[in-house]
């Protein structure tokens, strides 16, 4: 399997909403975003598939060393081998990749976030940086597009957090800020138990409604930042935004039943949303 085939298989096999938006890109941009996304999946899976935190930490350190080696001209992993020839053209820097690894390290080092400011710092690393790199690959002429990409990355990560409350609880993690749990009088153990009879109390639903309202507001703020001159180039990002926002609305329509199930969209629906956005341009 060639490096290009490896990253293609990695991206397509993930089932991610991102993949369906990538299909509409020209070949060079599609190759770059596919390789970059495969890198993100590799380091994210180190944490998600973690059995032993010390082993996961060593794997992340290996990836840090691999990034440094790759940018010194000696990539050894199929992902970095696929990414390096494209990195200069699309301004993908070692600092971007190392920041994403640092975000994954945060998942090893902490399972709670005191307040929204702390959560935002985490989201900056695991989502904002990803948005910035994606915006560079898609093409941009304005610095405001970078601001848009960071804000959109935050909105999409907030959507992930809302959808994945139950999955994260299964791993002993709660990404909802402690200060907001306290504000809505929701106890951490209620979330961690998942199947408890009080899991879907009015308190929990109110907490989740607050999370969704903030995510919607963040999408609106992101779209307001996107310069008209870059809108056509950033169409792929808009596809991803529409797919994720549809997912958020599905979670809302289902009454935030996120403790025992994980809401998802079918591949056909994701493709339809991407195609509609491609035609409409928004």
RODO-2510 file (C-alpha; in nm, 4 decimals, decimal comma):
residues 282
     n   res          X          Y          Z
     1     x     0,0000     0,0000     0,0000
     2     x     0,1414     0,3391    -0,0989
     3     x     0,1302     0,6343     0,1434
     4     x    -0,1446     0,7921    -0,0692
     5     x    -0,3487     0,4719    -0,0570
     6     x    -0,2937     0,4439     0,3187
     7     x    -0,4250     0,7925     0,3982
     8     x    -0,7170     0,7471     0,1599
     9     x    -0,8154     0,4256     0,3368
    10     x    -0,7689     0,5945     0,6755
    11     x    -0,9921     0,8871     0,5830
    12     x    -1,2635     0,6875     0,4082
    13     x    -1,2718     0,4176     0,6754
    14     x    -1,3248     0,6607     0,9610
    15     x    -1,6849     0,7301     0,8595
    16     x    -1,6251     1,0958     0,9379
    17     x    -1,8484     1,3726     0,8108
    18     x    -1,5320     1,5416     0,6817
    19     x    -1,4738     1,2761     0,4181
    20     x    -1,7926     1,3565     0,2271
    21     x    -1,6928     1,7218     0,1964
    22     x    -1,3446     1,6285     0,0728
    23     x    -1,4943     1,4566    -0,2306
    24     x    -1,5776     1,7924    -0,3895
    25     x    -1,2203     1,9280    -0,3782
    26     x    -0,9772     1,9418    -0,6727
    27     x    -0,7201     1,6559    -0,6613
    28     x    -0,4243     1,8477    -0,5065
    29     x    -0,6341     1,9977    -0,2274
    30     x    -0,8116     1,6657    -0,1724
    31     x    -0,4776     1,4863    -0,1411
    32     x    -0,3521     1,7416     0,1124
    33     x    -0,6611     1,7454     0,3321
    34     x    -0,6862     1,3649     0,3193
    35     x    -0,3256     1,3245     0,4368
    36     x    -0,3706     1,5892     0,7056
    37     x    -0,6954     1,4342     0,8261
    38     x    -0,5268     1,0927     0,8397
    39     x    -0,2601     1,2445     1,0654
    40     x    -0,5300     1,3836     1,2963
    41     x    -0,6980     1,0439     1,3095
    42     x    -0,3720     0,8659     1,3923
    43     x    -0,2888     1,0834     1,6919
    44     x    -0,6502     1,1063     1,8099
    45     x    -0,6810     0,7285     1,8083
    46     x    -0,3801     0,7039     2,0386
    47     x    -0,6030     0,8543     2,3088
    48     x    -0,9384     0,7054     2,2078
    49     x    -0,7996     0,3499     2,1987
    50     x    -0,5919     0,3997     2,5134
    51     x    -0,5620     0,1093     2,7541
    52     x    -0,2544     0,2291     2,9416
    53     x    -0,1967     0,6079     2,9723
    54     x     0,1807     0,5627     2,9898
    55     x     0,1817     0,3698     2,6631
    56     x    -0,0373     0,6365     2,5006
    57     x     0,1999     0,9088     2,6235
    58     x     0,4955     0,7253     2,4676
    59     x     0,3069     0,6938     2,1387
    60     x     0,2335     1,0666     2,1344
    61     x     0,6004     1,1350     2,2011
    62     x     0,6853     0,9082     1,9069
    63     x     0,4573     1,1196     1,6891
    64     x     0,6285     1,4396     1,8072
    65     x     0,9627     1,2920     1,7047
    66     x     0,8149     1,1705     1,3753
    67     x     0,6922     1,5224     1,2940
    68     x     1,0363     1,6661     1,3617
    69     x     1,1995     1,3959     1,1486
    70     x     0,9476     1,4456     0,8695
    71     x     1,0136     1,8188     0,8478
    72     x     1,3868     1,7404     0,8486
    73     x     1,3279     1,5346     0,5346
    74     x     1,3040     1,1872     0,6875
    75     x     0,9390     1,0800     0,7268
    76     x     0,8967     0,7143     0,8206
    77     x     0,5186     0,6766     0,8646
    78     x     0,2871     0,6493     0,5611
    79     x     0,0890     0,9512     0,6842
    80     x     0,3897     1,1828     0,7042
    81     x     0,5256     1,0378     0,3805
    82     x     0,1981     1,1357     0,2102
    83     x     0,1798     1,4757     0,3805
    84     x     0,5343     1,6098     0,3436
    85     x     0,5383     1,6609    -0,0354
    86     x     0,2225     1,8732     0,0003
    87     x     0,3036     2,0639     0,3207
    88     x     0,5021     2,3553     0,1670
    89     x     0,2422     2,4273    -0,1011
    90     x    -0,0432     2,4453     0,1509
    91     x     0,1468     2,6067     0,4412
    92     x     0,1149     2,3077     0,6742
    93     x     0,3782     2,3698     0,9406
    94     x     0,5339     2,1448     1,2019
    95     x     0,3917     2,3768     1,4687
    96     x     0,0400     2,2948     1,3475
    97     x     0,0932     1,9205     1,3833
    98     x     0,2683     1,9523     1,7188
    99     x    -0,0171     2,1660     1,8542
   100     x    -0,2671     1,8942     1,7612
   101     x    -0,0524     1,6378     1,9434
   102     x    -0,0475     1,8724     2,2458
   103     x    -0,4274     1,8751     2,2376
   104     x    -0,4335     1,4958     2,2444
   105     x    -0,1886     1,5081     2,5351
   106     x    -0,4435     1,7169     2,7254
   107     x    -0,6869     1,4264     2,6903
   108     x    -0,4333     1,2072     2,8717
   109     x    -0,3558     1,4625     3,1415
   110     x    -0,7055     1,5754     3,2409
   111     x    -1,0635     1,4486     3,2319
   112     x    -1,2402     1,7682     3,3459
   113     x    -1,2400     2,1357     3,2492
   114     x    -1,3052     2,3926     3,5197
   115     x    -1,4766     2,6521     3,3015
   116     x    -1,5479     2,7398     2,9400
   117     x    -1,2222     2,9334     2,9062
   118     x    -1,0286     2,6164     2,9898
   119     x    -1,2385     2,4170     2,7420
   120     x    -1,1699     2,6775     2,4736
   121     x    -0,7943     2,6337     2,5186
   122     x    -0,8364     2,2625     2,4559
   123     x    -1,0639     2,3236     2,1554
   124     x    -0,8085     2,5651     2,0095
   125     x    -0,5543     2,2815     1,9887
   126     x    -0,7749     1,9950     1,8700
   127     x    -1,0153     2,1911     1,6478
   128     x    -0,9076     2,5517     1,5903
   129     x    -0,5662     2,4517     1,4552
   130     x    -0,7328     2,1876     1,2387
   131     x    -0,9637     2,4563     1,0997
   132     x    -0,6698     2,6859     1,0269
   133     x    -0,4802     2,4177     0,8348
   134     x    -0,7947     2,3230     0,6435
   135     x    -0,8566     2,6877     0,5505
   136     x    -0,4996     2,7142     0,4204
   137     x    -0,5500     2,4027     0,2082
   138     x    -0,8830     2,5200     0,0682
   139     x    -0,7310     2,8599    -0,0179
   140     x    -0,7719     3,2042     0,1338
   141     x    -0,6826     3,5653     0,0671
   142     x    -0,7726     3,7219     0,4023
   143     x    -0,6507     3,6833     0,7590
   144     x    -1,0135     3,7031     0,8676
   145     x    -1,0592     3,3618     0,7095
   146     x    -0,8213     3,2192     0,9699
   147     x    -1,0376     3,3729     1,2438
   148     x    -1,3441     3,2206     1,0781
   149     x    -1,1742     2,8805     1,0622
   150     x    -1,0823     2,8858     1,4310
   151     x    -1,4349     2,9875     1,5293
   152     x    -1,5886     2,7219     1,3050
   153     x    -1,3533     2,4619     1,4524
   154     x    -1,4764     2,5593     1,7990
   155     x    -1,8415     2,5277     1,6919
   156     x    -1,7837     2,1831     1,5462
   157     x    -1,5919     2,0648     1,8508
   158     x    -1,8724     2,1871     2,0768
   159     x    -2,1088     1,9808     1,8605
   160     x    -1,8867     1,6762     1,9084
   161     x    -1,8848     1,7303     2,2837
   162     x    -2,2653     1,7486     2,2950
   163     x    -2,3096     1,4360     2,0819
   164     x    -2,0440     1,2359     2,2666
   165     x    -2,1361     1,2977     2,6315
   166     x    -2,2179     0,9298     2,6816
   167     x    -1,9161     0,7965     2,4910
   168     x    -1,6843     1,0272     2,6806
   169     x    -1,8419     0,9302     3,0124
   170     x    -1,7707     0,5656     2,9308
   171     x    -1,4028     0,6637     2,9185
   172     x    -1,4303     0,8570     3,2445
   173     x    -1,4228     1,1989     3,0763
   174     x    -1,6577     1,4946     3,0999
   175     x    -1,5918     1,7859     2,8644
   176     x    -1,8861     1,9931     2,9897
   177     x    -1,7279     2,2623     3,2112
   178     x    -1,7472     2,1999     3,5864
   179     x    -1,8758     2,5539     3,6448
   180     x    -2,1696     2,4851     3,4113
   181     x    -2,2497     2,1509     3,5737
   182     x    -2,2703     2,3429     3,9008
   183     x    -2,4822     2,6181     3,7447
   184     x    -2,7447     2,3643     3,6328
   185     x    -2,7039     2,1452     3,9430
   186     x    -2,5947     1,8408     3,7428
   187     x    -2,3563     1,6115     3,9301
   188     x    -2,0601     1,4487     3,7575
   189     x    -2,1587     1,1038     3,8853
   190     x    -2,4988     1,1388     3,7178
   191     x    -2,3265     1,1720     3,3821
   192     x    -2,0673     0,9018     3,4480
   193     x    -2,3329     0,6443     3,5424
   194     x    -2,5118     0,7089     3,2097
   195     x    -2,7920     0,4597     3,2707
   196     x    -2,9101     0,6206     3,5934
   197     x    -3,2818     0,7064     3,6209
   198     x    -3,1968     1,0717     3,6831
   199     x    -2,9707     1,0958     3,3753
   200     x    -3,2319     1,2786     3,1688
   201     x    -3,3622     1,5089     3,4358
   202     x    -3,4878     1,8555     3,3535
   203     x    -3,1593     1,9814     3,4966
   204     x    -2,9559     1,7760     3,2488
   205     x    -3,1775     1,8782     2,9564
   206     x    -3,1426     2,2445     3,0510
   207     x    -2,7653     2,2052     3,0685
   208     x    -2,7561     2,0477     2,7234
   209     x    -2,9895     2,3081     2,5775
   210     x    -2,7475     2,5737     2,7023
   211     x    -2,4583     2,3902     2,5318
   212     x    -2,6514     2,3702     2,2029
   213     x    -2,7475     2,7378     2,2088
   214     x    -2,3838     2,8343     2,2554
   215     x    -2,2778     2,6041     1,9706
   216     x    -2,5373     2,7596     1,7367
   217     x    -2,4207     3,1082     1,8337
   218     x    -2,0622     3,0044     1,7594
   219     x    -2,1598     2,8805     1,4121
   220     x    -2,3282     3,2157     1,3469
   221     x    -2,0211     3,4061     1,4677
   222     x    -1,7949     3,1955     1,2461
   223     x    -2,0027     3,2491     0,9327
   224     x    -2,0149     3,6232     0,9986
   225     x    -1,6335     3,6319     0,9974
   226     x    -1,5911     3,4640     0,6574
   227     x    -1,5008     3,7273     0,3952
   228     x    -1,7105     3,7186     0,0817
   229     x    -1,3923     3,7035    -0,1272
   230     x    -1,3004     3,3660     0,0254
   231     x    -1,6472     3,2130     0,0402
   232     x    -1,6119     3,0139    -0,2824
   233     x    -1,2713     2,8744    -0,1827
   234     x    -1,3977     2,7828     0,1645
   235     x    -1,7017     2,5954     0,0332
   236     x    -1,5698     2,2652     0,1710
   237     x    -1,5612     2,4126     0,5204
   238     x    -1,9185     2,5296     0,4743
   239     x    -2,0154     2,1746     0,3773
   240     x    -1,8662     2,0454     0,7007
   241     x    -2,0394     2,3201     0,8981
   242     x    -2,3772     2,2303     0,7483
   243     x    -2,3271     1,8589     0,8158
   244     x    -2,2286     1,9207     1,1771
   245     x    -2,5049     2,1735     1,2381
   246     x    -2,7596     1,9266     1,1010
   247     x    -2,6213     1,6716     1,3458
   248     x    -2,6608     1,9216     1,6294
   249     x    -3,0243     1,9802     1,5312
   250     x    -3,0834     1,6040     1,5292
   251     x    -2,9521     1,5808     1,8854
   252     x    -3,1798     1,8695     1,9843
   253     x    -3,4818     1,7128     1,8132
   254     x    -3,4153     1,3895     2,0019
   255     x    -3,4314     1,5666     2,3372
   256     x    -3,0553     1,5414     2,4078
   257     x    -3,0701     1,1657     2,4690
   258     x    -2,6913     1,1509     2,4525
   259     x    -2,6029     0,9467     2,7604
   260     x    -2,7012     0,6062     2,6237
   261     x    -2,6763     0,6607     2,2486
   262     x    -2,4707     0,8410     1,9848
   263     x    -2,6661     1,0315     1,7215
   264     x    -2,5298     1,0131     1,3675
   265     x    -2,6287     1,0962     1,0110
   266     x    -2,6339     0,8361     0,7360
   267     x    -2,3595     0,8530     0,4702
   268     x    -2,6222     0,9327     0,2069
   269     x    -2,7540     1,2258     0,4099
   270     x    -2,4025     1,3628     0,4643
   271     x    -2,3344     1,3392     0,0927
   272     x    -2,6651     1,5109     0,0129
   273     x    -2,5890     1,7987     0,2527
   274     x    -2,2409     1,8367     0,0996
   275     x    -2,3823     1,8334    -0,2549
   276     x    -2,6514     2,0884    -0,1670
   277     x    -2,3928     2,3181    -0,0149
   278     x    -2,1724     2,2766    -0,3216
   279     x    -2,4590     2,3898    -0,5452
   280     x    -2,5832     2,6723    -0,3223
   281     x    -2,2436     2,7908    -0,2110
   282     x    -2,3585     2,8364     0,1472
***
